[in-house]
Amino acid sequence: MSEKEHKQELITLMDDIMSEIDLKPLHPKNKLLLYSRYLLSKLSWHFTVTTLSRTWVTENMDSVVNKYVRKWLEIPISGTLSNVYLTSNKFGLNIYPPSIKFAQCQTVARNALKTSPNHSIKDLWKITFESKNIQYDVYTSTKEVLKTFTSGQEDKLQNHLILQGSFFSNVIKFSLSKLNGIWSKSQSNLPKNIYNFTIRYINNSLPTRKNLTKWGILLLLLKP
């Protein structure tokens, strides 16, 4: 199979499954569960044997998944998904985009070459230790890939998104560890509208045109 054909097969597989999930009359948490448990597992084999780049996966697959996640959780295009991609003990949903699954699969494949008792296979790892493979060889496990990703999302929330960062930092700082432990379980039992609201709490502080109008600030900013 050529690279072009493999790309098309991946896009078709993802579009078909995401469209099917989208049409099901399910609670958003269950749609996200199907995405995380079913679609990502379907992509694992492709991501392990492929020669595609992570950049291509990010641009062509993450964007599609993000569109559906926004739709299911009712998050506007102006809202960040960084809080969604955090772990449950940081008030996230324990999900991640296809590019992270891709990095995990490539890490597994590279580690298998590196640690193989067969010298010929280990030599193959040495020969290919360059170019795009370098980014996967720095990881020792799939957990490390995920930890790096979630740390990046947390850093973005706290240090790059000023309004949400202030809110998020205080939530993390003053929340009780006991609350962190039961938050995810309690949240999953909420009806759809309230469940989605708990996801949008950080995004509600975004200075969008809609929010500025609601707060009565827009006209002040537009005055000369």
Secondary structure by P-SEA (a helix, b strand, c coil): ccaaaaaaaaaaaaaaaaaaaaaccccaaaaaaaaaccccccaaaaaaaccccaaaaaaccaaaaaaaaaaaaccccccccccccccccccccccccaaaaaaaaaaaaaaaaaacccaaaaaaaaaacccccccccccccaaaaaaaaaaaaaaaaccccaaaaaaaaaaaacccaaaaaaaaaaaaaccaaaaaaaaaccccccccaaaaaaaccccccccc
